[in-house]
Amino acid sequence: MIIITSLIVYLMGILIETLKNKKVSSIFLFMFLSGLILSLIYFKYYNFIRLNTKAFLTLPEKSIIAPIGISFYTLQAISYLVDIYKGRLRAEKNPIIFFNYICFFGTILSGPIERAEKFIPQVRNLKPFSLEGSFEALGIILWGLFKKVVIADRLGRYVDVIYGNPYGYSSLPVFLAFLLYALQLYADFSGYSSMALGFSKILGIDIINNFNFPYFSKSVREFWKRWHISLSSFFRDYVYIPLGGNRGGELKKYRNNLIVFLLSGIWHGANWTFIFWGVLHGLYIITENILDKAFNYSKKISSLIRIIITYILVNFAWVFFRADSIRQGLHLIKASTWREPNTITSILSIININQFILVLVLIFLMFLYEYLLFKEYDVKIPAIRVFAYIIMLTGIVLLGEASQSQFIYFKF
């Protein structure tokens, strides 16, 4: 599928650039984009559509395996063709260079979603190998690996027990799972992104940094400027702005926000939980805009309180992102408010006290190092980076989880 898609998009890019008649090229663009989107819908959502339309539409049951990376390379192909049509980009004539853009191993499985205007020139003019740059890249890879195997996989052992038996726990164990899943997801996904960033850097290619300390965000709107940056910027540039963006009044702006986050939810997977999660984030941002307009919310509330509020709201939405169904998510939220007398015993039946303390220490170290990076102390005091690398390497060797767990975003 990736070879067929790459070949078609390569040829169509040249065709769209060659056509002088804008109306004709827009028809071809519409046809090609429709084909890409329909292909994605077929492989990812066919059975979801079949199950949800069986009351009035009979579709045959099919066993469909989604091609690796289709969610990511489809968006890259869309951005490539649109940018050529808009005149922002020249069609790439060298098929090897173009295929590298679509199929690059560092980004194919979980992004980031690269833009051709940034990526292709780097492949065309590869930097010479740099030993100093490679050492820096190895540090980035080490940080990503530490977040994945030491933090994310360790947190996953607890989170998976709660979500795997949602009706077996209540009160504090469930609430703790909510908090830990947000950290697990971040450590897992940003861990992958850091490793992809590092491996690409060794090859002389700079890809987008997909995260910018999202849990320091003071609003949900800001969170989406810092979380999965390549996806949120794609929806901003190719959906939100073409729909009108902030133009045309508040109601149209709110409509556009909802459409963007609805599509973001659908993109993540064929389940109502993702749709609910996406709409929830859209409603968060609409509410923030209303509060800002009515009460100047962002200036009247302190930064620390806003960071805490944002973290709570994002955590609430993550419940539905992780749950198997909306009903299960609602049950878990309800269960987290029940008062159970033996909550500590319930927690310790899953994770012993030493492991629990270790988890807290690891979370503290992750946020401490994130804060130091955020404030660029690692640049001002290089010894901090060296000390951090020693801790990471020691942590991976002594505490790394020898599990077969894949990266969470591989399934999207």
PEQUI-V523179 format. One record per backbone hydrogen bond with DSSP energy under -1.0 kcal/mol. NH is the residue of the N-H (numbers start at 0). CO is the residue of the C=O. Records with the same first field share a line. If there is no record, write none. Layout:
NH->CO, CO
This chain:
4->0
5->1
6->2
7->3
8->4
9->5
10->6
11->7
12->8
13->9
14->10
15->11
16->12
17->13
18->14
24->20
25->21
26->22
27->23
28->24
29->25
30->26
31->27
32->28
33->29
34->30
35->31
36->32
37->33
38->34
39->35
40->36
41->37
42->38
43->39
44->40
48->44
49->45
50->46
51->47
55->52
56->52
69->66
72->68
73->69
75->71
76->72
77->73
78->74
79->75
80->76
81->77
82->78
83->79
84->80
85->81
87->82
88->82
97->93
98->94
99->95
100->96
101->97
102->98
103->99
106->103
107->103
110->106
113->111
117->114
118->114
119->115
122->118
123->119
124->120
133->129
134->130
135->131
136->132
137->133
138->134
139->135
140->136
141->137
142->138
143->139
144->140
145->141
146->142
147->143
148->144
149->145
150->145
151->146
152->147
154->150
155->151
158->154
159->155
161->157
162->158
163->159
167->164
170->334
174->170
175->171
176->172
177->173
178->174
179->175
180->176
181->177
182->178
183->179
184->180
185->181
186->182
187->183
188->184
189->185
190->186
191->187
192->188
193->189
194->190
195->191
196->192
197->193
198->194
199->195
200->196
201->197
202->198
203->200
204->199
211->225
215->212
216->213
222->218
223->219
224->221
225->222
226->222
228->209
231->227
232->228
233->229
234->230
235->231
236->232
237->233
238->234
239->234
240->235
242->238
243->240
244->239
246->243
252->248
253->249
254->250
255->251
256->252
257->253
258->254
259->255
260->256
261->257
262->258
263->259
264->260
265->261
266->262
267->263
270->268
274->270
275->271
276->272
277->273
278->274
279->275
280->276
281->277
282->278
283->279
284->280
285->281
286->282
287->283
288->284
289->285
290->286
291->287
292->288
293->289
294->290
295->291
298->295
299->295
300->296
305->301
306->302
307->303
308->304
309->305
310->306
311->307
312->308
313->309
314->310
315->311
316->312
317->313
318->314
320->316
321->317
322->318
328->324
329->325
330->326
331->327
332->328
333->329
334->330
335->331
336->333
337->334
345->341
346->342
347->343
348->344
349->346
350->346
355->351
356->352
357->353
358->354
359->355
360->356
361->357
362->358
363->359
364->360
365->361
366->362
367->363
368->364
369->365
370->366
371->367
372->368
373->369
374->370
375->372
376->371
379->375
380->376
383->380
385->381
386->382
387->383
388->384
389->385
390->386
391->387
392->388
393->389
394->390
395->391
396->392
397->393
398->394
400->148
402->400
409->406
410->407
411->408
